[in-house]
Amino acid sequence: MIGLVERYASGKGWNVGTANVLVEGTSDVRYLRLARDLWQRESNHDLFDSGFAIFEAGLKDDGGVQGVVRELQTLRQMASQDAASLTTERKFVGLFDNDHAGRKHARMLCEMDFRVKHYRDVFLLHPVMPASNGVLGPELQRRAEAQNSSCAGLDWEIEDFLPEDLIREFCDANQGALSSKKTMAGRTHFEFTREGKRLLQGFVAEEANVDDMIELIRLICTLRDYLGLEHQSMRP
């Protein structure tokens, strides 16, 4: 019997698993899938096995922070109903960019639904994504804030996990694609124009090797950790 989640996901074009990460947009998915593909060829580890899945909240205006808030609530409710009627357990967590909008909407989502908790059901991107050691929630939040204290307040997005030399090479070849950058404690957040973001995706897909994607590979392993999946044996 097909459940509510499967029917809803089919209409959205999502391939859902049993442990799912909902992100703001297609660029997040593309980078993470590229990291997965490169690591699978290098190591034979499939970071998307064991029911792990990543998909975007929506395309263009249907995505973003508001899309994560909307779709995460919907999917969690459907998953709860499916678990009661089909004994099918699916977990959905939200991953937000660590910028003003991401921080605001992650907080808002937890305030709207007391069952949604920071660092258990919704996460923010950080330069350092700590291991859970089997403990989520406030303890993981304290660990994340402590390990990122030197760059507290620095916005962080998926592109910021790419090595600076690769970003520099891209910017040299695409003048005007970078609108600004900010560095704190050796970590740099890059702000690209809309067209720059699009061009960067193509550049990375063509030029990046597995070493360039190491931080994104580790990010996927950490997300698997947060969802209770095997990750230690897969880490680079």
Secondary structure, 3 states (H helix, E strand, C coil): CCCHHHHHHHHHCCCCCCEEEEECCHHHHHHHHHHHHHHHHHHCCCCCCCCEEEEECCCHHHCHHHHHHHHHHHHHHHHHHHHHHHCCCCEEEEEECECHHHHHHHHHHHHHCCCCCECCCEEECCCCCCCCCCCCCHHHHHHHHHHCHHHCCCCECHHHHCCHHHHHHHHHHCCCCEEEEEEECCEEEEEECHHHHHHHHHHHHHHCCCCCCHHHHHHHHHHHHHCCCCCHHHCC
